[in-house]
């Protein structure tokens, strides 16, 4: 998953997990799920799972589930 996310971000552009914070260079709006491309949405989901796994490793399962 990490390799796929990295390749997509190198080829297309960054996948932004919080679109309210920053504008993107994508030809579609990242502010609403209705305008996302299916590929972007797939990579978005993979990146968000990776971030959650990294948080779980960093702070532990007990703190994450509180």
Backbone as CSV, one residue per row, in Angstrom:
resi,resn,N_x,N_y,N_z,CA_x,CA_y,CA_z,C_x,C_y,C_z
1,UNK,0.810,-1.197,0.000,0.000,0.000,0.000,0.857,1.267,0.000
2,UNK,1.900,1.274,0.829,2.764,2.447,0.918,3.425,2.748,-0.421
3,UNK,3.887,1.717,-1.091,4.529,1.894,-2.393,3.540,2.462,-3.409
4,UNK,2.322,1.960,-3.397,1.300,2.425,-4.333,0.937,3.889,-4.070
5,UNK,0.808,4.258,-2.808,0.511,5.646,-2.453,1.661,6.549,-2.883
6,UNK,2.878,6.123,-2.632,4.056,6.917,-3.005,4.135,7.125,-4.511
7,UNK,3.906,6.067,-5.272,3.951,6.179,-6.733,2.874,7.127,-7.248
8,UNK,1.665,7.016,-6.700,0.572,7.892,-7.127,0.910,9.353,-6.828
9,UNK,1.429,9.616,-5.633,1.744,10.990,-5.256,2.885,11.557,-6.095
10,UNK,3.815,10.732,-6.504,4.899,11.199,-7.368,4.401,11.496,-8.776
11,UNK,3.472,10.694,-9.272,2.987,10.853,-10.639,1.906,11.922,-10.762
12,UNK,0.952,11.916,-9.842,-0.241,12.760,-9.982,-0.203,13.988,-9.078
13,UNK,0.203,13.804,-7.853,0.211,14.891,-6.878,-0.159,14.364,-5.510
14,UNK,-0.007,15.211,-4.527,-0.258,14.805,-3.146,-1.716,14.439,-2.910
15,UNK,-1.917,13.438,-2.082,-3.245,13.075,-1.613,-3.411,13.759,-0.266
16,UNK,-4.342,14.684,-0.197,-4.519,15.516,0.991,-5.624,14.921,1.853
17,UNK,-5.295,14.555,3.083,-6.276,13.932,3.964,-7.236,14.949,4.570
18,UNK,-6.830,16.206,4.682,-7.700,17.264,5.197,-7.768,18.379,4.156
19,UNK,-8.718,18.303,3.228,-8.766,19.276,2.132,-9.125,20.691,2.558
20,UNK,-9.593,20.887,3.778,-9.928,22.237,4.230,-8.675,23.052,4.524
21,UNK,-7.542,22.406,4.630,-6.298,23.079,4.997,-5.492,23.593,3.816
22,UNK,-5.689,23.025,2.636,-4.774,23.336,1.549,-5.445,23.112,0.198
23,UNK,-5.065,23.937,-0.764,-5.544,23.738,-2.128,-4.716,22.661,-2.805
24,UNK,-5.306,21.963,-3.740,-4.582,20.915,-4.452,-4.421,21.307,-5.916
25,UNK,-3.535,20.609,-6.593,-3.295,20.848,-8.013,-4.113,19.916,-8.891
26,UNK,-5.046,19.200,-8.313,-5.839,18.243,-9.071,-6.908,18.971,-9.890
27,UNK,-7.291,18.389,-11.030,-8.315,19.021,-11.868,-9.724,18.884,-11.296
28,UNK,-9.860,18.229,-10.157,-11.153,18.062,-9.511,-11.069,18.620,-8.095
29,UNK,-12.205,18.955,-7.560,-12.240,19.495,-6.201,-12.052,18.368,-5.187
30,UNK,-11.172,18.587,-4.234,-10.969,17.599,-3.173,-11.815,17.921,-1.941
31,UNK,-12.686,18.912,-2.046,-13.508,19.323,-0.908,-14.761,18.473,-0.746
32,UNK,-15.154,17.745,-1.760,-16.348,16.916,-1.679,-16.095,15.562,-2.325
33,UNK,-16.656,14.532,-1.757,-16.432,13.168,-2.255,-17.065,12.942,-3.624
34,UNK,-18.053,13.750,-3.985,-18.747,13.563,-5.259,-17.887,13.930,-6.459
35,UNK,-16.860,14.729,-6.257,-16.030,15.163,-7.384,-14.685,14.448,-7.456
36,UNK,-14.414,13.541,-6.537,-13.141,12.822,-6.541,-13.139,11.746,-7.618
37,UNK,-11.966,11.530,-8.191,-11.842,10.420,-9.136,-11.813,9.117,-8.337
38,UNK,-12.257,8.023,-8.935,-12.232,6.740,-8.218,-10.818,6.339,-7.789
39,UNK,-9.833,6.614,-8.621,-8.445,6.266,-8.287,-7.952,7.096,-7.092
40,UNK,-8.254,8.399,-7.099,-7.870,9.265,-5.982,-8.516,8.765,-4.699
41,UNK,-9.776,8.399,-4.773,-10.497,7.911,-3.597,-9.871,6.623,-3.061
42,UNK,-9.468,5.735,-3.960,-8.809,4.491,-3.554,-7.489,4.776,-2.835
43,UNK,-6.691,5.674,-3.399,-5.406,6.026,-2.790,-5.628,6.775,-1.478
44,UNK,-6.626,7.637,-1.437,-6.988,8.357,-0.209,-7.275,7.368,0.924
45,UNK,-8.069,6.341,0.632,-8.401,5.338,1.649,-7.165,4.582,2.113
46,UNK,-6.288,4.230,1.184,-5.061,3.518,1.547,-4.159,4.392,2.409
47,UNK,-4.032,5.671,2.037,-3.173,6.571,2.805,-3.738,6.785,4.208
48,UNK,-5.045,6.931,4.318,-5.637,7.142,5.641,-5.452,5.913,6.528
49,UNK,-5.558,4.710,5.960,-5.299,3.497,6.746,-3.844,3.436,7.196
50,UNK,-2.923,3.824,6.307,-1.504,3.833,6.673,-1.233,4.810,7.817
51,UNK,-1.854,5.980,7.765,-1.673,6.976,8.829,-2.205,6.439,10.155
52,UNK,-3.359,5.788,10.122,-3.920,5.227,11.354,-3.027,4.117,11.909
53,UNK,-2.468,3.297,11.051,-1.548,2.247,11.506,-0.294,2.852,12.124
54,UNK,0.217,3.928,11.519,1.403,4.595,12.069,1.098,5.196,13.440
55,UNK,-0.083,5.797,13.587,-0.482,6.340,14.890,-0.608,5.236,15.931
56,UNK,-1.189,4.115,15.533,-1.340,2.995,16.465,0.020,2.489,16.936
57,UNK,0.971,2.400,16.025,2.316,1.959,16.388,2.974,2.975,17.318
58,UNK,2.770,4.253,17.032,3.429,5.314,17.796,2.866,5.448,19.214
59,UNK,1.533,5.502,19.336,0.942,5.776,20.655,0.356,4.542,21.329
60,UNK,0.175,3.462,20.597,-0.374,2.237,21.172,-1.868,2.119,20.948
61,UNK,-2.327,0.894,20.940,-3.735,0.607,20.670,-4.647,1.169,21.753
62,UNK,-4.230,1.077,22.998,-5.080,1.523,24.104,-5.412,3.010,23.988
63,UNK,-4.409,3.838,23.737,-4.649,5.278,23.608,-5.436,5.605,22.347
64,UNK,-5.201,4.873,21.283,-5.905,5.131,20.029,-7.397,4.852,20.167
65,UNK,-7.751,3.850,20.941,-9.157,3.457,21.080,-9.920,4.266,22.119
66,UNK,-9.258,5.158,22.836,-9.950,5.975,23.842,-10.807,7.017,23.192
